[in-house]
Amino acid sequence: MQEMQETSELTWIQVQFAKKAVDEVIKCRMTLKWTYAMGYYLEKSNQKELFEDNQRDLEKAVEALSELLERPIEAETVASLRQQITDKTVYVLKRNEVMLEDTASGFLEGRWTWNTTVSPFVV
């Protein structure tokens, strides 16, 4: 963000979009990490295919946002880059919400079937 401020005429508050984007990438990669583990234990079914489609959409969106964040910052293109990053951040946020909501509702509705027996957790 410091580099962005120095190479453009944006103020500190105006470059906060980059921090929000990085925070969203981190949050979504955490979601993906846990969904990969969950997907490994899901029984093959149409529900698993839908789960993996949501996962794949989130993964592609996160990688696209990450690539935007890695682009060089140039004064003449910073406004365009800012808009692209902001738009992609909103999209990634929505894809993450879809992934989390569908996963949670799948648990509540009993949609998920597992390819292994899971013992109850005992303290």
DOBAMI-846776 format. One line per 8 residues: for each residue x, y, z of N, C-alpha, C, CB. Coordinates in pm, 1 decimal. Glycine has a CB too. Layout:
DOBAMI-846776
X,Y,Z,X,Y,Z,X,Y,Z,X,Y,Z | ...
//
This chain:
DOBAMI-846776
82.6,-117.6,0.0,0.0,0.0,0.0,87.8,125.1,0.0,-94.4,-0.8,120.4 | 199.9,115.6,67.4,293.6,228.4,70.4,342.0,260.1,-70.6,413.9,197.6,162.9 | 377.2,154.8,-145.4,424.4,174.2,-282.2,315.7,236.5,-368.2,470.1,41.2,-342.8 | 191.9,193.0,-348.3,81.1,246.5,-425.6,62.1,395.8,-397.6,-47.5,169.5,-394.2 | 77.2,435.4,-273.7,65.7,576.3,-237.4,177.3,657.9,-301.3,68.4,592.9,-85.1 | 296.8,602.1,-301.8,412.1,674.3,-354.3,409.6,687.6,-506.2,538.9,605.2,-311.9 | 353.7,588.1,-576.5,354.7,591.3,-723.3,229.3,653.3,-782.5,371.1,451.9,-777.3 | 135.0,689.5,-699.5,12.8,752.6,-748.3,-19.9,870.6,-657.5,-105.8,650.6,-753.2
-126.6,935.7,-687.4,-168.9,1048.1,-603.6,-281.2,1006.7,-509.6,-213.9,1165.9,-690.6 | -290.9,877.9,-481.9,-395.1,829.6,-391.8,-353.7,852.7,-246.9,-423.8,680.0,-416.7 | -451.7,881.6,-164.8,-425.9,900.2,-22.2,-425.7,765.1,46.8,-531.1,994.0,41.8 | -388.0,767.2,174.4,-384.9,644.0,252.6,-521.8,577.5,253.2,-339.1,672.4,396.1 | -625.1,654.9,271.7,-761.2,598.9,277.7,-802.5,541.3,142.0,-862.5,707.3,322.3 | -753.8,601.5,33.8,-790.3,554.7,-99.6,-721.7,423.1,-138.1,-756.3,661.0,-201.3 | -613.5,388.2,-71.1,-546.3,261.8,-103.6,-590.4,147.6,-11.9,-395.2,279.4,-94.3 | -687.0,174.2,72.8,-735.9,69.7,163.0,-805.2,-43.6,88.1,-831.3,129.3,264.6
-847.6,-18.9,-37.1,-907.8,-125.5,-117.4,-811.8,-243.0,-132.3,-948.2,-72.3,-255.7 | -682.3,-215.2,-138.2,-583.6,-322.3,-154.1,-576.3,-407.8,-27.6,-444.4,-263.4,-186.9 | -582.0,-344.6,87.7,-580.7,-419.5,213.5,-705.1,-506.7,224.6,-571.9,-323.6,333.8 | -819.8,-450.9,188.3,-944.0,-529.0,191.7,-934.7,-649.1,98.3,-1064.5,-440.9,152.9 | -874.7,-628.7,-17.8,-860.4,-738.0,-114.1,-768.2,-847.0,-59.9,-806.3,-684.9,-247.7 | -656.9,-807.3,-0.3,-563.3,-905.2,56.8,-631.5,-981.1,170.8,-433.6,-835.0,107.9 | -703.7,-909.8,256.6,-775.8,-975.9,365.8,-876.2,-1077.3,313.0,-847.4,-872.5,452.4 | -943.5,-1043.2,204.5,-1041.6,-1134.4,145.6,-973.1,-1256.7,85.7,-1124.2,-1062.2,38.1
-858.8,-1238.5,21.8,-782.4,-1352.2,-32.6,-743.6,-1447.5,79.9,-655.3,-1302.9,-107.7 | -695.2,-1392.7,190.2,-654.7,-1475.5,304.2,-774.1,-1552.2,359.7,-591.4,-1388.6,414.6 | -885.2,-1483.8,378.3,-1005.3,-1547.4,432.5,-1055.3,-1659.1,340.4,-1115.9,-1442.9,453.6 | -1055.3,-1632.6,210.8,-1104.5,-1732.4,115.9,-1009.9,-1850.9,101.8,-1126.2,-1668.6,-19.5 | -883.0,-1827.1,112.7,-788.7,-1940.1,109.0,-805.9,-2028.2,231.9,-642.8,-1889.5,100.1 | -842.6,-1969.0,343.8,-873.6,-2047.4,463.8,-998.9,-2132.4,438.5,-894.3,-1953.9,587.5 | -1099.6,-2071.8,379.2,-1220.9,-2146.4,344.3,-1186.1,-2262.6,251.7,-1325.3,-2053.5,277.2 | -1107.5,-2233.4,147.8,-1069.8,-2338.7,53.2,-991.7,-2450.4,121.2,-987.2,-2280.1,-60.6
-902.5,-2414.8,211.1,-823.4,-2516.1,281.9,-915.4,-2617.4,349.7,-730.5,-2449.7,386.5 | -1015.8,-2567.7,418.6,-1105.5,-2657.9,491.0,-1202.3,-2729.8,398.8,-1182.8,-2581.3,595.4 | -1241.8,-2666.2,289.3,-1332.2,-2736.2,197.4,-1259.8,-2845.6,120.8,-1395.3,-2637.5,99.4 | -1128.6,-2830.2,96.9,-1052.8,-2938.6,33.4,-1053.9,-3061.7,123.6,-906.5,-2894.2,3.6 | -1034.0,-3039.4,252.8,-1037.1,-3151.9,346.8,-1175.4,-3215.2,349.7,-996.8,-3105.9,488.1 | -1278.3,-3131.9,354.7,-1414.5,-3185.2,356.8,-1445.0,-3262.3,227.9,-1516.3,-3071.1,375.9 | -1407.1,-3205.0,115.4,-1433.5,-3269.4,-13.5,-1368.5,-3405.8,-25.7,-1385.9,-3181.5,-125.4 | -1252.9,-3422.1,36.8,-1182.2,-3549.6,33.3,-1267.4,-3659.6,96.4,-1046.8,-3538.3,105.8
-1343.2,-3625.6,199.1,-1421.2,-3725.2,271.8,-1566.3,-3735.9,224.3,-1419.2,-3693.0,417.9 | -1606.0,-3654.7,126.4,-1741.7,-3666.6,74.9,-1754.3,-3786.4,-18.3,-1782.4,-3538.7,2.3 | -1863.3,-3858.7,-2.8,-1894.5,-3971.0,-91.7,-1924.6,-3915.0,-230.7,-2015.8,-4055.5,-37.2 | -1881.2,-3986.1,-334.6,-1908.9,-3940.7,-471.2,-2059.7,-3939.5,-494.1,-1838.0,-4031.9,-576.2 | -2108.4,-3822.9,-537.4,-2251.6,-3806.0,-563.6,-2271.3,-3675.7,-639.4,-2334.8,-3806.7,-430.6 | -2395.8,-3650.9,-679.5,-2427.6,-3523.9,-743.7,-2403.1,-3408.0,-647.9,-2573.3,-3523.0,-792.4 | -2430.2,-3429.6,-518.7,-2407.7,-3325.0,-419.2,-2258.8,-3289.4,-410.4,-2460.0,-3370.1,-281.5 | -2173.9,-3391.0,-419.3,-2029.7,-3365.1,-416.1,-1987.2,-3287.2,-540.3,-1950.5,-3497.5,-406.2
-2046.2,-3320.0,-655.1,-2015.1,-3247.1,-778.8,-2051.4,-3099.2,-765.0,-2090.3,-3309.3,-898.8 | -2168.6,-3071.1,-709.5,-2210.3,-2932.4,-688.0,-2117.1,-2862.2,-589.3,-2355.5,-2927.2,-636.8 | -2079.8,-2932.8,-483.2,-1986.4,-2880.1,-384.3,-1853.8,-2843.3,-451.6,-1963.2,-2983.0,-271.0 | -1802.3,-2933.8,-533.8,-1675.5,-2909.9,-601.4,-1686.0,-2798.5,-705.1,-1627.2,-3037.3,-667.6 | -1803.2,-2782.5,-768.2,-1823.5,-2671.3,-861.1,-1815.3,-2538.0,-787.2,-1959.5,-2684.5,-932.8 | -1881.4,-2529.5,-672.1,-1873.1,-2407.3,-591.0,-1729.3,-2381.5,-547.4,-1964.9,-2417.8,-467.4 | -1662.2,-2487.6,-509.0,-1522.7,-2478.3,-465.6,-1434.3,-2427.4,-580.0,-1472.2,-2616.0,-415.6 | -1454.0,-2482.9,-698.0,-1375.3,-2445.0,-815.6,-1400.5,-2298.0,-853.1,-1409.4,-2537.3,-935.1
-1527.5,-2255.0,-846.8,-1559.0,-2115.0,-876.2,-1488.4,-2021.1,-779.1,-1710.3,-2091.9,-870.5 | -1491.0,-2055.5,-650.7,-1422.9,-1973.5,-550.6,-1272.3,-1972.4,-575.5,-1453.2,-2025.2,-408.6 | -1216.5,-2088.5,-604.7,-1072.5,-2097.8,-628.6,-1029.5,-2010.5,-745.9,-1032.6,-2242.8,-654.3 | -1103.4,-2017.3,-857.1,-1069.2,-1937.0,-975.1,-1079.4,-1787.7,-944.5,-1161.2,-1973.1,-1093.0 | -1182.4,-1749.1,-871.9,-1201.2,-1607.8,-837.7,-1088.9,-1558.4,-746.7,-1337.7,-1586.7,-769.6 | -1051.2,-1639.3,-648.7,-943.6,-1601.1,-556.5,-811.4,-1587.7,-632.4,-929.9,-1705.3,-442.1 | -783.9,-1679.2,-721.5,-660.0,-1671.5,-798.1,-658.9,-1549.9,-890.4,-640.3,-1799.0,-879.6 | -773.0,-1516.7,-949.2,-780.9,-1397.8,-1035.0,-755.6,-1271.1,-953.4,-918.9,-1389.9,-1104.4
-812.5,-1264.4,-833.5,-789.5,-1148.7,-746.5,-642.6,-1142.1,-704.6,-880.8,-1155.3,-621.7 | -585.7,-1255.5,-672.3,-445.1,-1260.9,-633.5,-354.9,-1210.8,-747.0,-406.3,-1404.5,-593.9 | -386.9,-1249.8,-869.3,-309.0,-1203.6,-984.7,-320.6,-1052.5,-1002.0,-355.5,-1274.7,-1112.6 | -439.9,-998.2,-980.5,-456.1,-852.8,-989.1,-370.2,-782.1,-884.9,-603.6,-813.9,-970.9 | -364.8,-838.6,-765.6,-286.3,-778.2,-658.1,-135.9,-784.0,-685.2,-317.2,-847.5,-526.8 | -93.8,-877.3,-769.1,48.3,-892.6,-801.3,93.5,-803.4,-917.0,77.5,-1036.9,-834.8 | -0.9,-739.0,-983.8,35.8,-653.4,-1097.1,119.3,-535.1,-1051.0,-89.6,-603.8,-1170.1 | 210.2,-489.8,-1137.8,289.9,-371.7,-1102.5,200.3,-248.2,-1091.6,401.6,-348.1,-1207.3
236.6,-160.9,-1000.4,158.4,-40.2,-975.7,222.0,74.1,-1052.5,150.2,-7.7,-823.2 | 147.7,127.2,-1149.2,195.5,238.4,-1229.4,95.3,352.1,-1218.7,216.8,196.1,-1377.4 | 144.6,472.9,-1210.4,58.5,589.6,-1187.8,-52.1,602.1,-1292.0,141.9,716.0,-1187.7 | -21.0,571.3,-1417.6,-120.8,589.8,-1523.7,-228.9,481.3,-1526.3,-51.6,593.6,-1657.3 | -205.3,367.8,-1461.7,-304.3,258.8,-1463.0,-364.6,228.8,-1326.1,-240.8,133.8,-1516.9 | -327.4,304.1,-1223.8,-370.9,272.0,-1088.5,-523.2,284.9,-1072.6,-300.2,362.6,-988.6 | -586.0,379.2,-1140.5,-731.7,395.7,-1128.4,-804.4,273.7,-1185.3,-778.4,524.6,-1201.4 | -759.5,227.2,-1298.5,-819.0,108.3,-1360.5,-795.2,-15.3,-1274.8,-761.5,86.4,-1501.4
-673.0,-28.9,-1225.9,-638.7,-143.0,-1140.9,-721.7,-141.1,-1013.3,-488.6,-142.2,-1106.8 | -738.8,-23.2,-955.7,-819.8,-9.6,-834.5,-962.1,-58.0,-859.9,-821.0,136.7,-786.1 | -1020.7,-19.6,-972.7,-1157.4,-60.9,-1004.8,-1165.7,-211.7,-1025.7,-1207.4,12.4,-1129.8 | -1069.2,-267.7,-1096.3,-1067.7,-412.8,-1120.4,-1055.6,-489.8,-989.0,-951.6,-450.7,-1214.7 | -966.1,-444.4,-901.7,-946.7,-512.0,-773.4,-1071.3,-501.0,-686.8,-826.0,-453.3,-699.5 | -1131.9,-383.2,-684.3,-1253.6,-363.9,-605.4,-1366.2,-453.9,-655.1,-1297.6,-217.1,-610.1 | -1386.0,-457.9,-786.7,-1491.0,-542.4,-844.8,-1466.4,-690.9,-814.1,-1498.6,-520.6,-997.4 | -1342.8,-734.6,-831.3,-1309.5,-876.0,-808.0,-1320.1,-910.8,-660.0,-1167.7,-907.4,-859.4
-1287.5,-816.6,-572.2,-1299.7,-840.3,-428.5,-1444.9,-866.3,-390.9,-1244.8,-720.8,-349.1 | -1535.0,-786.7,-445.6,-1678.2,-805.7,-418.1,-1723.6,-941.8,-470.5,-1762.6,-691.9,-482.6 | -1679.3,-978.5,-589.6,-1716.2,-1108.5,-646.3,-1664.7,-1223.5,-560.4,-1662.0,-1121.6,-788.5 | -1539.5,-1213.9,-518.0,-1479.4,-1317.6,-433.6,-1554.8,-1329.0,-301.6,-1330.3,-1287.0,-407.4 | -1589.6,-1216.7,-242.5,-1665.5,-1215.6,-118.0,-1797.6,-1291.0,-135.5,-1691.8,-1070.5,-72.0 | -1865.7,-1266.8,-246.1,-1993.7,-1334.7,-271.7,-1975.0,-1483.6,-297.1,-2064.4,-1271.1,-391.0 | -1870.1,-1521.0,-368.9,-1844.8,-1663.4,-393.6,-1813.0,-1735.2,-262.7,-1728.6,-1681.7,-494.1 | -1740.7,-1668.5,-173.3,-1709.4,-1727.2,-43.2,-1837.1,-1746.3,38.0,-1609.2,-1638.5,33.9
-1925.9,-1647.7,35.3,-2053.9,-1659.6,106.1,-2135.2,-1776.4,52.7,-2134.6,-1529.8,93.5 | -2138.2,-1792.4,-79.7,-2211.3,-1903.8,-141.1,-2153.2,-2036.8,-93.4,-2205.8,-1894.7,-296.2 | -2021.1,-2046.9,-94.1,-1954.2,-2171.0,-51.9,-1987.9,-2203.4,93.3,-1801.0,-2159.0,-69.3 | -1974.1,-2104.9,180.4,-1999.1,-2128.1,322.5,-2146.6,-2156.8,351.9,-1953.4,-2008.0,403.1 | -2235.5,-2080.6,289.7,-2379.0,-2101.9,312.8,-2425.0,-2237.8,262.0,-2460.3,-1991.9,245.4 | -2378.6,-2276.9,143.8,-2418.4,-2406.4,89.4,-2362.7,-2520.8,173.3,-2371.6,-2420.0,-55.3 | -2239.5,-2507.7,219.0,-2179.1,-2611.3,302.5,-2255.3,-2625.3,433.6,-2031.2,-2579.3,330.0 | -2287.0,-2513.2,497.5,-2360.4,-2516.7,624.5,-2500.7,-2571.8,605.7,-2367.4,-2377.0,686.0
-2570.3,-2527.3,500.6,-2706.0,-2578.8,479.4,-2702.9,-2727.1,444.2,-2777.1,-2499.6,368.2 | -2596.6,-2772.0,377.3,-2582.3,-2915.2,348.5,-2571.9,-2997.0,475.6,-2460.0,-2940.0,261.5 | -2501.1,-2944.5,574.2,-2492.2,-3011.7,704.1,-2628.9,-3015.4,771.6,-2389.7,-2941.0,795.2 | -2696.2,-2901.5,773.8,-2826.2,-2893.0,841.0,-2931.4,-2980.9,773.8,-2874.3,-2748.5,843.7 | -2925.7,-2989.4,642.0,-3024.1,-3068.4,566.2,-2984.7,-3215.5,555.5,-3041.2,-3010.1,426.4 | -2865.6,-3250.0,598.3,-2820.1,-3388.7,587.9,-2786.5,-3429.4,445.4,-2925.0,-3481.2,642.7 | -2746.6,-3334.6,361.4,-2713.1,-3363.4,221.5,-2580.7,-3436.0,204.3,-2709.2,-3236.0,143.3 | -2489.6,-3418.5,297.9,-2355.7,-3473.5,281.8,-2350.2,-3619.2,328.1,-2254.1,-3389.4,359.6
-2292.3,-3701.7,243.2,-2265.0,-3840.3,281.4,-2113.7,-3858.1,276.2,-2339.5,-3944.0,186.7 | -2062.5,-3935.7,369.5,-1918.7,-3947.0,388.7,-1867.1,-4081.5,340.0,-1883.2,-3927.2,535.1 | -1743.6,-4084.0,293.9,-1683.8,-4208.2,244.7,-1611.1,-4283.7,356.1,-1586.8,-4178.3,130.3 | -1629.5,-4241.7,478.8,-1568.7,-4307.3,594.4,-1659.9,-4286.8,715.2,-1424.9,-4251.4,622.3 | -1643.8,-4369.8,813.1,-1719.9,-4353.0,936.4,-1647.2,-4255.3,1026.3,-1741.0,-4488.3,1008.2 | -1723.1,-4160.7,1076.3,-1665.5,-4059.8,1165.3,-1714.4,-4089.8,1306.2,-1704.7,-3913.6,1121.0 | -1621.4,-4113.3,1394.6,-1657.6,-4139.5,1534.5,-1696.8,-4009.8,1602.1,-1541.1,-4206.8,1610.8 | -1791.0,-4017.7,1696.1,-1827.7,-3895.2,1767.7,-1709.7,-3846.2,1852.0,-1952.0,-3919.4,1857.5
-1700.9,-3716.0,1865.0,-1594.0,-3654.6,1942.4,-1626.5,-3664.5,2091.1,-1573.4,-3507.0,1900.5 | -1535.2,-3720.1,2166.1,-1556.1,-3737.5,2310.0,-1446.5,-3660.3,2382.6,-1555.1,-3890.0,2350.8 | -1488.5,-3583.5,2482.5,-1390.9,-3505.2,2560.7,-1348.6,-3585.3,2680.6,-1449.6,-3368.6,2605.1
//
